[in-house]
């Protein structure tokens, strides 16, 4: 049997982590078994379907490297096929037209609830002779078996049993002529020869209905695996129209696709105590048997940890090519500063995302207009003018330019002036970066370069002079 799985999102909201986990597990199962992975867009809900959501699906899958072997198929382009099957089912007596108004159905539903019964369509039109009924709206319902049970072996949850008496005659075509999700999914899975349906547990109640339709068509029933839900950090179910962050937002925030995939694969699947998985390892090790029945909870802290791990362990050239994109988005002109790979090596241990790195390195590439006010008030003092003056002269006359030589200048000045080296580093850090946070200041100066370093020390000295003049005037 040639394994075929599918990812079939509806384009009615953000492509979020829950959706991507379904896509990833389906993709991994197909890849592990040398099968095929199908992309299908379930867009029969024309009012809520959006092109922006379709674009989000394509862009998200491509960014993560979840390439599909067939498709994308659009259900909206297969309407003739669905209607042909529906007409055949009516002719066979497996489906029928239902003329009940929505008002009548609502009244029936309320009465059933009041009497303590489960709301369901009572089959009013099931055997109706409607040849002489004209000019009246109708839906088309599937004639669900009224006896027996639907039993299927879920690859995650084991045997699941539904009594046909609990399943009403579901609508397979709306009054506007549009076929419904449950019906379209069945025909698509049949036509596309899907062998394994991996999807969320919210579809469990749809499964017996879809199986019964397949049986009526004489189709081979796929194997099902229903994934437990993913909860947000407040333990609420994530929803693409409410609290779920779009996958494209993770890209914008500076996460790596390798980190996000590694994080998502562990939301319900495990392989011993192993935490780090390359995509190739995921393909090699993935199994439906190792998927948990328990819900998973999103942890931003864990995702950030993984992203930092990949930032520090993937190829420097690969990361820097990605980092350039974020720097361009920050309007940083890379040609105005140091070698990007050298800068990345200096910064990578300090940050969790590429966006953070890009935002942090502006002072390497362009001049800043103002010093941080609190930093200047603490370190750019009149008493520290002489320290900056001596540093200026020593750095200007340095013969060898590297962070070792610069560090030696700072150490020697500390010994000569009896000023704590940490204090000198902070004075110099504020002068060079405008703030109190940076990597080793000798390494920063090395990459900023002699010319910019001297200009910034001079700028800090001018700031102190201006401060001194103002104090004299005030006195």
Secondary structure, DSSP 8 states (H G I E B T S, - for coil): ---EEEE---SSS---HHHHHHHHHHHHHHHHTT-EEEEEE----TTT--HHHHHHHHHHHHHHT---SEEEEEGGG-HHHHHHHHHHHHHHTSEEEE---HHHHHHHHHHHHHTT-------TTTT---TT--S---EEEE---SSSEEEEEETTTEEEEEEGGG----EEE-TTS-B-HHHHHHHHHHHTT--EEEEEGGGHHHHHHHHHHHHHTT----EEEEE--EE-TTS-B--TTTT---HHHHHHTT--HHHHHHHHHTTTB--TT-----HHHHHHH--GGGB-SS-EE--HHHHHHHHHHHHHHS-HHHHHHHHHHHHHHTT--GGGSS-HHHHHHHHGGG-SSHHHHHHHTHHHHS--SS--HHHHHHHS-GGGHHHHHHHHHHHHT-SS-SHHHHHHHHHHHHHHHT--HHHHHHHHHHHHHSSS--S-HHHHHHHH-HHHHHHHHHHHHHHHHHHHHHHHHH-
